[in-house]
Structure formats: C-alpha cells, structure tokens
Amino acid sequence: MKTDLLIIGGDGDLALRKLYPSLYYLELNNCMPADTRIFGMARTGQTREEFHNKIYTWLKKSVGDALFSEEKWQSFASKIWFAQGDATKEDDLASAKSEYFDNDNHLVIYLAIPPMIFGKVCGSVDKCGLNKPTTRLVVEKPLGDSRESFLAINDELARTFSEEQIFRIDHYLGKESVQNLIALRFANDIFEPLWNSRYIDHIQITVTETVGVGNRWAFYDQTGATRDMVQNHLLQVLCLMAMEPPACLNAESVRAEKLKVLNALRLIPASEVQDLTVRGQYSSGYVDGVEVPGYTGETSDKYEVDPNSQTETYVAIKAEIQNWRWSGVPIYLRTGKRLNKRHSEIVIQFKQSNHQIFEKDHSEHRANQLIIQLQPDAGVSLRMMHKIPGLDAGIPVEDGVLNFSFDENGKVTHDAYSRLFFDVLRNDQTLFVSAAEVEAAWRWVDQIFAGWKETSMSVQEYPAGSRGPALAEELLERDGRKWLNEGFELWCELES
C-alpha cells in the first residue's frame, strides 16, 4: 500500500534539522517504501522549488559531504511537496486533502509543532476526514511537564486517535547502541544468570554533555535536566537494561515489560529526597579550553534571563527497582550540561568475592564491570583482572579491559530518527513509548519534584567543564562506591 507522510510544522526547526535529513537517509539506504510522498505543511507561503532549496541547504549541512549524493537528492526531492496552510483550521486541511490526499493511500501525520496545539490540529484532522483507520500520528516530546499535563495532552490525542495509531517518539530508542541493549541481554545467554541482585552490586547510567543551553534558555528554564532527560531518555534506557525477557520482540510484549519496570520504581519521599538526589546548575568555567558563561549568564534572543533561576542543569538520583530481580541494587542516574565530556554509558558493576587469594600489595583487586558505551563511540567493554607478565613472586594481577566496538563495521549511514521513521512507515510500535509508560515515568519524577519543593532544595553550583557538583560524588561515596569517571578516557585509550 502506498504511504503519504504529512509533516505539520514542515518548515520549522525540528523538520529542517532532524526530520528531512533522517528521511534522506532512508532514501540513501534504499529503505524508503516505493511511491512514498512527503508533504511539508506550514503557514508560510512558498513554492515547491523554494521549499526544496530550503531543505537542500539544511540537508547538506546535516549529512555532510561523505553521505550527500546529488543523485540521491534528486530522487528524494521528487518525493517532497509543499502544502501551505494552518493545520489548526479545518478548511486548510480539507483543501490539502482534496488536492493531495483524496485517495486510498496510508497516511502518516507528524506533529512537529508545540504540544499546546496538538488538540486543535487533531480536531481539524478528524473533521476534514483525514483520520482513517490506517492513519498514524507521530508526536514529539515534551509530552507535558507533569503527569497531570501529560494526561491532558493525551486525552486530546485520544479523542481523535486510538492508542494503536499514536507513535510517541523518544529518539534515544532509535539509537543503534540503545537497541543493542536488547541484543546484548537476550541474544547472549551468558549474561542472564548474572543479571540480578545476587551478582550485581550496583548500576550507573550516565548521559553528559559539554554544551550549554544556548538559545534554548527560555524553553530549558521551564524544563530543566530532570524533565528534559531523566523522565524520558534515562528511564527508557533503564527499562531496556532492567526489564524481564519479553515473550517476543513485538510492541505489545516489549512495552509491557518496560511498564513493569517503571511501576516497580520506588517512589522517593520528601523525607529522603536530599539524601537520594542532587540538583546542580553550571556556573562560568572552561570547556575544551574555551571560557563559557554560567547558566544565568547565558544570553537569550527573545527572553530575559532570570539571574535567580533555580532550574537544574544537572541531576543525580539514587533509584531502586523493587521487584524480585533488582530489589536491593542501587541504580545511580546522572545527566548534566556543560560537563567535562560528552558521553553516555551504562556501567554494570558485579559483586566481589569476600575471599581474595592474590596479594594486595601487588595491585588493587577491582570489581568486574560491564561497560555499555552508548555514545559517542558505541560498544561494550568488560573490565577484568589478569596476570602481570614477568617473574614476580606469586601471581600479581592488574586491571584490564576486553573491548568490542559497535562502530567497527563501517560508517554510519543513518541516525536515530531514520530508524524510527522506518518503523512508523512499517507500522511497528516496538521502539515507541506507550501512554502508560509516559504516565508511570511522570508519576515517579513528579514525586521527586514534590520533594524538592517541600524541602526547598536548592541547586548546587558546579564550574562549567567539571564533572558536576561535589554532592554527586558524595551520593555514591556514602555507599562506599564511586562513579566510573575514568571510563570514557579508558575507552579512548583502547580505541587509539
């Protein structure tokens, strides 16, 4: 069946920076279904040629010379059309329908617009007759800023579309390295007997960035690191890492297991929020040798920066999943901006035997760690002890690493959005988030916000270019543990 893709907000920042380049990758990989038509809808008047020129400029910048092909561009551009109109108005959508969509083609509608107008657009879509049983709706985050606001947005979507029609994008789930979590866990039987509280001491999930908020200050100040990263990306990674084996790899089975993890997360009461969470905000400092301003010293083109803002640009949380497999295993989450390096990783630290037969004065006997590197270089490392070569008395041992890189098979010719687009066109919701998952994630995060408010917990400043607030180090030190801050440098040594 032929498919039409309608991007509402079709000449906006998201569409130009992310969506069209990702669709181009499908064309590049010969994964674009035959006869697919792509329509960008916006209120701005422009010809099809002008629209193509705008996409062309952004596309060349995004994909780079190595992956850009004039031949592929011509093929891709032949599929792209422009439809002028205001999607909140039934008449404009009806006009587009009569001109382009009055056929039996499947229709995918991508809302690259603010959530505040989702309801109006969905109402217009329904009234003009574009919502057929085969129509699919793709929505972008942020899906609310609390459980209550998410439910309000979801109710607006549900008035028009069924749950089976709605695809909620979390672009982290489109990353190859994140999907590899499923393969690593369930395609390798060696890990399953060890993947529980009997053998695992603790887990760390880290997503750090060197960039600041830039020109997104107004948006970010209303959002913060917890809403921007923890509620969606980090919790989705946690779900894939911790979930039980699904019955099969379909949307219903995978989503059901992820939801169980989210519902088993222990809520953090206000009485414990200062012991189990850390809030930070970057001050001025140096990143890669360049002096950068603090969060409240950033400039904003359209909005006045609040010098007294208490929005967190860093958060660390000690969590626990209260179920048979994970109860008693601390799970440490952290994310932040303007830190000393950009990297995302999961560290699984295994327990150590109480009895050591190797002489301590030769070397420190370290716990085994499975390090799953998500970005910038995707792969897996296993830290283990081995004998130091030589004629020393006894058997001195040292720490070493077995390394497997996911990026060794060749250059990457797609991005996370490409995979998700591909799945939407195939009507596969496995890598998309259900309403129940989003609600459960907000329920857990809302409890943390309530605790911060009740205890008037302020942000701790940390210099830009550092590892983050000192209290984040203390969060683990109180438990006799420490962050794997050297993990990224160790990885780079191996890669070089």
PyMOL commands that set and color helices and strands:
alter all, ss='L'
color gray80, all
select helices_A, chain A and resi 13-28+48-63+70-77+90-101+115-127+147-158+163-165+171-174+176-186+192-194+214-242+251-264+270-276+295-297+406-409+416-425+435-455+470-477+487-495
alter helices_A, ss='H'
color red, helices_A
select strands_A, chain A and resi 3-8+37-42+80-84+106-111+136-139+166-168+200-208+277-283+285-287+290-292+314-319+331-336+343-350+369-375+379-387+397-405+460-463
alter strands_A, ss='S'
color yellow, strands_A
deselect
rebuild
show_as cartoon
